Amino acid sequence: MKLIPGVDYRVFWVAFPPDSGTSGGCVVLNEDGTYTILMDKRLLCNSSKAKKTYRHEIDHILHDDFYNGRPIRDIEDI
């Protein structure tokens, strides 16, 4: 997975519960202004889905989704 210049983040592969309600990833804004991207370990066997999920989480960071005040339903197009 390609690093995004100018963005301070770390990626961790973790086991998500089957009923977690995510598409395989999530991003967290840390207290120090950095980000943590959590990726479901199940995506390790599907590289195209893993890349798509990773890019989705990076897009949240690049679009300032943590600071724009929009409801999560609008951001995720639920």
Secondary structure per residue as TSV (DSSP state, phi and psi in degrees):
chain	resnum	aa	ss	phi	psi
A	1	M	-	360.0	136.0
A	2	K	-	-79.7	137.7
A	3	L	-	-76.3	145.8
A	4	I	-	-100.7	116.6
A	5	P	T	-61.4	141.4
A	6	G	T	80.9	1.3
A	7	V	-	-115.4	125.6
A	8	D	-	-96.4	104.6
A	9	Y	E	-150.8	162.0
A	10	R	E	-130.1	150.6
A	11	V	E	-117.4	131.8
A	12	F	E	-125.7	136.4
A	13	W	E	-94.2	121.1
A	14	V	E	-133.9	163.8
A	15	A	-	-89.3	111.2
A	16	F	-	-82.2	144.7
A	17	P	-	-62.3	146.1
A	18	P	T	-56.2	-30.7
A	19	D	T	-105.0	34.5
A	20	S	S	-71.9	-17.9
A	21	G	-	80.7	8.3
A	22	T	S	-106.0	167.1
A	23	S	S	-91.8	12.5
A	24	G	S	118.9	1.6
A	25	G	E	-159.6	162.5
A	26	C	E	-156.8	157.9
A	27	V	E	-124.3	141.3
A	28	V	E	-123.4	134.4
A	29	L	E	-87.1	120.8
A	30	N	-	-84.1	161.6
A	31	E	T	-59.4	-28.3
A	32	D	T	-89.2	7.6
A	33	G	S	89.2	-3.2
A	34	T	-	-86.9	174.0
A	35	Y	E	-124.2	151.0
A	36	T	E	-121.6	124.8
A	37	I	E	-103.9	123.8
A	38	L	E	-104.3	127.0
A	39	M	E	-118.8	136.6
A	40	D	E	-69.0	129.3
A	41	K	G	-56.7	-26.8
A	42	R	G	-63.0	-22.2
A	43	L	G	-74.4	-11.2
A	44	L	G	-62.1	-23.1
A	45	C	G	-94.3	4.8
A	46	N	-	-138.9	86.2
A	47	S	H	-63.4	-35.4
A	48	S	H	-67.9	-40.0
A	49	K	H	-67.7	-39.0
A	50	A	H	-62.9	-44.5
A	51	K	H	-64.0	-41.7
A	52	K	H	-64.0	-43.6
A	53	T	H	-65.8	-44.4
A	54	Y	H	-58.0	-47.9
A	55	R	H	-61.9	-39.0
A	56	H	H	-60.0	-44.6
A	57	E	H	-68.7	-39.6
A	58	I	H	-62.3	-38.8
A	59	D	H	-59.9	-36.0
A	60	H	H	-59.0	-40.5
A	61	I	H	-69.3	-48.9
A	62	L	H	-65.0	-29.2
A	63	H	T	-92.0	10.4
A	64	D	T	53.8	39.3
A	65	D	T	-62.7	-20.7
A	66	F	T	-80.9	-12.3
A	67	Y	T	-119.6	-5.5
A	68	N	S	-86.0	-8.1
A	69	G	-	76.1	0.8
A	70	R	-	-75.8	145.4
A	71	P	-	-63.3	147.2
A	72	I	H	-57.9	-34.6
A	73	R	H	-58.9	-38.8
A	74	D	H	-72.1	-40.3
A	75	I	H	-65.5	-43.2
A	76	E	H	-88.1	-7.5
A	77	D	T	52.7	50.2
A	78	I	-	-69.9	360.0
